[in-house]
């Protein structure tokens, strides 16, 4: 049985031919002498035999040269016989030595070629047909190559897949999308969907992160089961993506949207508790919405943003108008950053009037953005953008400092009210920022009112309460804004001793002789009075509204009936005007 160690994948050798599997075939000696030591011993013996044979040949040649008449013929015949025997022995020993040497050098050459192939990143194995030392070396080489390949496969899988769900990650998803777009035939379409779970943070907060992980794995399995023809990927924490290639031109795309939405139209049980699942989905389709992966993904993301704006548990297909709105939004964000950097904001102030004391008590600071090309940008257009991008923190800090600075310059010791966003209340640096603003301006803390909306509580009740207590400990007054519009208003009053409630303007606008807004306002003022909390109605525009509020026990008002918001220079004039009129504003019902 021949002993062979052949590389499966290697450059063709100088001799021999390649078989169908790409392996290199090479002629081998059929001689086999067991272990490597035995072969080396045989080779050494062969060398010794070659030496003896050589000596015999030389001796025979010497004999044949003896010049003797008596014995010449006999000597010549004997010398010739010795010469033939020595030459034959020499040839046999030489052939045996070469054959045995090749059993060592040829396998080592095969191992060398295989090693070079592996070093170039190619896959290579050697074929083992002996159990000697060289065969064991070849087996060790094969085991090493297998271990390297297995490790590389694991590394590749980790690099291209999500560790939790096992789904492809963003990198692998984009690669698959590129391939699907390259294979797309005329008329066929490729659908890409961005999927964002609704209220996933609430699952983590209420049931724990382990339950959230199980929910993500359940969603991954459901998407794969519903869309076996597609590629499902997990892009980030609660965001997934789906790609469906080779959709026929006449296929109903809306049906794909409903299939995706249907994956979430069910309840699951986590730790014995039922949890609802829903998702917002944005969809883009090639080639209509883009022929490149980057464009499709961007447009699917824009469609997702639109779907989330429209509410939860919905899907939206990309529209060209979304791209235009996104460009406008991006430009507005850039302009907003420039305004923060260059001090491009201004403060306007709207007065607050006490009905019980018949006097001006405070001004609410309202941020305005005089855009260099768009004119005065409404707060409703840039405040939500500032909250989404996190710029609200910088804007809010500027408003606080500027409001305190201007209030300190007023001719009367009136209070100033400043609105704070939910994100600001989640910042541990908020109390320090307020302290800095008060210290820099010299404004007494009792003249600063901080307004918080009920939405701030929903973000993080414990953290918000901690911040409110810290602010109240400084002497700052706390106002609950838009009271009556949130579903936990009474719970908020129980959790924290507010100084003032602002009745939402929707109740004020609904005041009519036959309406029930009277009863709602009376209930709020009665409750606040029992808790020792002041009440203020905002959005007062008509004398009839003022009359009802005064009759129902509301203590303060704010609105166009008193004054529109004014800039800082007008505030001083407004205060001076009230001083000239005996420092009171008398409004008759």
ABEGO torsion letter per residue (X at the ends): XBBBBBBABBBBBABEBBBAAGBBBBBBBABBAEBAAAAAAAAAAAAAAAAAAAAAAAAAAAAAABBBAAAAAAAAAAAAAAAAAAAAAAAAAAAAAAAAAAAAAAAAAAAAAAAAAAAAGBBBBBBBABABAAAAAAAAAAAAAAAAAAAAAAAAAAAABBAAAGBBBAAAAAAAAAAAAAABBBGBBBBBBBBBBBGAAAAAAAAEAAAAAAAAAAAAAAAAAABAABBBBBABAABBBBBBBGBBAABBAAAAAAAAAAAABBBBBBGGBBBBBBBBBBBBBOAAAEABAAAAAAAAAAAAAAAAAAEBGBBBBBBAAAAAAAAAAAAAAAAAAAAAAAGABBBBBBBBBBAAAGBBABBBBBBBBBBAAAEBBBAAAAAAAAAAAGAAAAAAAAAAAAAAAAAAABABBBBBBBBBBAAAAABAAAAAAAAAAAAAAGBBAAABBBBBBAAAAAABAAAAAAAAAAAAAAGBBBBBBGBGABAAAAAAAAABBBABBBBBAAAAAABBAABAAAAAAAAAAAAAAAAGBBBBBBGBABAAAAAAAAAAGBABBBEAAABBBBBAAAAAAAAAAAAAAGGBBBBBX
